[in-house]
Amino acid sequence: MALGGNLQGLLFSMNYEESIDYLRDHIEQGVKPGLERMEQLLEAMGSPHVGYPIIHVAGTNGKTSTSRMATLLLVGHGLATGTYISPHLQRVEERFSINGRHASPEDFALAVTDVAVFADLLEERGSEPHTYFELTTAAAFAFFAEKAVNSAVLEVGLGGRLDATNVVDADVSVVTGIGVEHTEFLGEDIATIAGEKLGIVGPGSILVTGDLPDDALAVAHQKARELGIQHRVYEKDFGISSAERGIRGWQVTVDGAETTYDDIFLPVHGRHQLHNFAVAVAAVEALLGRRLDVDAVREAMLTLTLPGRMEPVDTSPLVLLDGAHNADGVTTLVAALEEEYANAKWQIVLGIMGDKNIDAMIETLSRIADGFVVTAPKSKRATPPAELAKRVAGLSQSPILVADEVDYALDMARAEAGPDGHVLVAGSLYLVGEARDHLV
């Protein structure tokens, strides 16, 4: 590219709508595991991903919740913290935030412009086009550099070893949990998948693992031994020592790797979030290299919100949103609902991506279903409602309704539930995002 063209690009700034369109133009690139494109792009940008300590979070489920909790803990200890999560629920700028507040449309557009200048230049010089996820990841780093963060929490997109976020040398590497998912990219068995997710671990990091299956834990132990690094293990080095459920959340005591934190209130639903909190505490202890201030932990958690994670958004009937989008996530969700809403039956608004274990998800949800309203979020990967209805009919005795649009599905489910009933929206984060557009 000629110098004049480069200067012209540097002088051009996209507005919010133009930045959204720019990213959408790259959706068709799909998923391209590998780090070469990201490394080349970030080098051209001046390496905005270095210069601050990082917690890097992988895992099948619980990544976003753990990342949000870790962020609040870091902020509570005086660190300006950037956070990168994926996917978003409603607006793409939700993917990156400072101190728990996501980027403004103006900041988002500026970050995407910073990336686009260099990405377009590289592509004009013959480089392979970048993916949507690579561009949003690079934009997050540009945003962090602009805001001069002094710590960051990064959520892996897919897998770990070849994920675009794995260009960093993280100080703390976290694996929340491991199940069978994305087998076309990660492998067919737990040990192989664990190897991919543990690919984020480097020789200078501390490894923190959540509740892993035995086969995955063995891989984690081996990885830590090979690298000669410290490995902090859930229910061995840290964990939850007590938990009492209340109306608005949980009162917990966490045994951290450094000390015990008692009388912590978590304003969330779902026992599984206690596990995520313990992992977040262990990760932040590892990053800071010391015990945390218990008062700071208490205050930080009082501000915790987890959109789309057992999130109540309406009453009469109760409407609950949960982004459970794979078999393990649905199993965890149903167990939590059976504990917190004993004997309740749910009208389930269901939409599932076509690459998931649909039958396993339906079978588990059938345990709590009073009826299904099947639909599809606006995604090419979504299972068509008519096809999903057939799958549900083959596995459940519950009544089934079909809606082509998410807002119609919500109306139908609420009507079926009645004012004293229960409505659950689950099966896809994209579905939950669209539901939030109509309900929140």
Buried (B, 14 or more C-beta within 10 A) or exposed (E): EEEEEBEEBEEEBBEBEBBBEBBEEBEEBEBBBBBEBBBBBBEBBEEBBEEBBBBBBBBBBBBBBBBBBBBBBBBBBEBBBBBBBBBBBBBBBBBBBBBBEBBEBEBBBBBBBBBBBBBBBBBEEEBEBBBBBBBBBBBBBBBBBBBEBBBBBBBBBBBBBBBBBBBBBBBBBBBBBBBBBBEEBBBEEBBBBBBBBBBBBBEEBBBBBBBBBEBBBBBBBBBBEEBEBBBBBBEEBBBBEEBEBEEEBBBBBBBBBBEEBBEBBBBBBBBBBBBBBBBBBBBBBBBBEEBBBBEBBBEBBEEBEBBBBBBEBBEEBBBBBBBBBBBBBBBBBBBBBEEBBEEBBBBBBBBBBBEBBBEBBBBBBBBBBBBBBBBBBEBEEBBBBEBBBEBBBEBBEBBBBBBEBBBBBBBBBBBBBEEEBBBBBBBBBBBBBBBBEEBE
